[in-house]
């Protein structure tokens, strides 16, 4: 094989690998969104061949996407039974909120010194949308509000971790939201957080955030069915 032929082969393999990763991520993103929205219910089987046909891909990226979602807690894999949507679990919800407290307070602590007024203004604008949005939009807007503030921390791994935790929490929120009378309190705490951020008061902002996440977790736990 010539050097040119070897180079062409290597480029082709890299291109194929990138395409496979893109397909895996696309399948994972689409399935995750359907699980969070409740379209795919807890316990529902996730058959590789059905998903592959529906999304126009081979079974390999579907298999990898299911493994990714298993690691994120959205999918359960049982030997000889295959994959299914993970069950609703109060212990899982409690763990999510414990992790959110630690990760988000860390992100906010690093973000505070880097926050600009324009970024805080963007977060405040999202909060304005949140206060008038339908219940179905609460989770996505709530995530945007928080992430807009945290992104100033400049720590991509931490931000990716927090993003996944919000997605996991949103699944529970969609199940319980109609039973909760929490919006007024959440809006007030968001406004208090914005005020602390404008003052660049890192200690106060972290305490407001800690209480906000912990109380949200308690409210969701109390509203879960069963």
C-alpha positions, 0 to 999 in steps of 0.5 A: 500500500502506498503512503497516499493510500494509507493516508486515505484509508486513515482519513476514511476510518476517522470520518466513519468513526466521527459519523458513528459518534454523531449518530450515537449522540443524535439517537441518545439526545432524541431518546433522552428528550422523549424520556424526559417529556414522558412520551417514553414511560418508565418500564417501557421496552427500548428495542434496538431494531425498532429504534434503529428503523425509526431513526434511520440508523444501524443498530450499533449507534442505537446500542451505544446510545442506550449504554450512554443513557444507562450511564446517565440513569435514564435507561436500565439494561437487564441481561437477557431482557434488553433495555427499558426506560428507568423506573421512577425512584425516590432515592434517585431523585434525592441523589440528583438533588444532593449532587446538584447542590454540590455541583451548582454551588461550586459552579456559582462560586467560580462564576460570581467573580466572572459575571458581567451585567449583560449575563445577569441581564440575560438570566433576568430576561429568562426569569421573566419568561419563566414567570409567564410560561406554561407549566410544560416549559418550566423545566427547560426555562429553569435550566436555561436560567441556572446555566446562564449564570453558571456558564461564567465559571468557565469549567466545561466538565462541571457544566456538562455534569450540571446539565445532565443533572438538570435533565434527570431532575426535569423528568421527575418535575414533569411527573409531579409539576401539576401537583406542586404549588411551587412556582411563586416560591421558585420565582422569588428565590430566583429573584433573590439569587439574581440580586445577590449576583448583582452584588457579587455576594458569592456567600449569599448567592450560594446559600440562596442557591443551596436552599433553593435546590434542597427545597425543590427536591423536598417538594418533588419527593413529596409529590411523587406518586406512591 
